[in-house]
Amino acid sequence: MRSISPTGKYLVWAITACCCQGFLLQGYDQGVMSGIIGANNQFGRDFGDPDPTTQGLIVAIYDIGCAIGSLTVFFLGESIGRKRMIMCGATTMLIGTAILTSSTTRAQLYVGRIVTGVGNGFNSSSIPVYQSETCGGLVRGTLVCLNSAVTIIGLVIAYWLDYGLSFVNGPVQWRLPVGFQAVFALFLLLQISFLPDSPRWLIAHGRAEEGAQILARLEDRASDHPDVAEKLKEIEVSLELESAGGPFRYAELIQGGPLGNFRRICLCAGVNIMQQFTGANMINYLAPVVYQGTMGLSRNLSLILGGCTAVTFMLASFIPLWTVDRYGRRILLMISAAGLSLCFILTAALLSTGRKPAAYGAAAMVFLFQVFLGIGFLPIPWLYPAEVPTTRIRARGSSISSLSNWLSTFIIVQITPPAIANIGWRVFAIFAVFNALWVPIVYLFFPETKGLELEDVDHIFEKGGLTGGVWESKGGKTVRRRRIAEDVEVSEAKEKEEVREYAQ
């Protein structure tokens, strides 16, 4: 396919629109089942009135598919490339949607959920990397956070479409919401087909001339412009330093030392595990079930509140667009975790009284929970793994983070319905404890990446020590912006010395 013609900021926005389309699809796909299962409706009648455990499996088996897709990217994503991986994801989701929409048995339903999950695993592992590698360090946080905000728009669309069709009789009540995700997948496939691949991936795979042309388009410069030549040199020097040990070996992922690949991989996986154990997906996947099961509200009111919760989440998710590149990643994560813990402490306390007015108060705490979630633990777990790994391992680091996300989501979604049925309000107290733990963990181990170019990030762990230099660095800033320029100077000096020695 030929690439589209826009350059500069217009090309960056075209890429961002494509990435947002992928996250819109992800959000819709995550939320569409929550308003369909767990009710005396057409879906229940068509699939034999599944019990709570089966309902949890229908929702959670999608996450197994996502994990399989993420694992596939771990092994194949670097060789295939960001663009083609996203194209594979959109195509796979179209196939999965066709299987789902035509389902007549639970077995077919499970297969369709797994296949769509595989496609989303391709996308969730590749899209943040593609976005981060095609934009500058000063706006990277905002653009990737915009992707996350659009995820919640997809969730909102799914919730309200489910609610509107709950008043309609017949198979269209669930087949239309399930099938509608094909629209988003088709648009994603069309958009990515006409966009260029990541210049960093091209340069890393010996296609420096093509990568330089894309860098020139992103900078809105001629391919021989000094700024483009400088950027190309920085990427090449960074890759040269990362590749000093020769061809890639999987053992590099557990490498310590100044590069600290193992520490990077732990952060990628850890921030996503932490996100799931905030209790976020207990609310976002199964909000109507939570409102109905723990708070004793009616099914209709639970559906309405589920939709309103998603709208609140959507509005809050736009806050990081103005804060993530101004205040940084760490502070948003810590404020988010502290707020989430407080909300769930109050929710548990209110529900423990067993009184109806207290249940309404608990519902209000869930709304506030969504605000704190939107400002930190929604966007950063998608942004951070696309920044922290080096270019050499970025695709694999992102796939590991995505794999951790989906496996953790599977656990949470699978255990939530029986947990609500067995221990009720105590579920919220458990997640409150987890959220409180995330604050010191972020403070001690998560370096700040605000404003850094991806090539600067190679140096974030050079200070070493138990915390990788985070503890002793003000604000967790272990490396300054434009650190890569020093590497370029050293490389150029070395090249001049080699030329001088050769001439002699």
Summary of the structure (lengths in Angstrom):
residues: 504
radius of gyration: 23.3
end to end distance: 49.3
largest distance: 89.7
contacts: 1921
relative contact order: 0.13
helix: 76%
strand: 0%
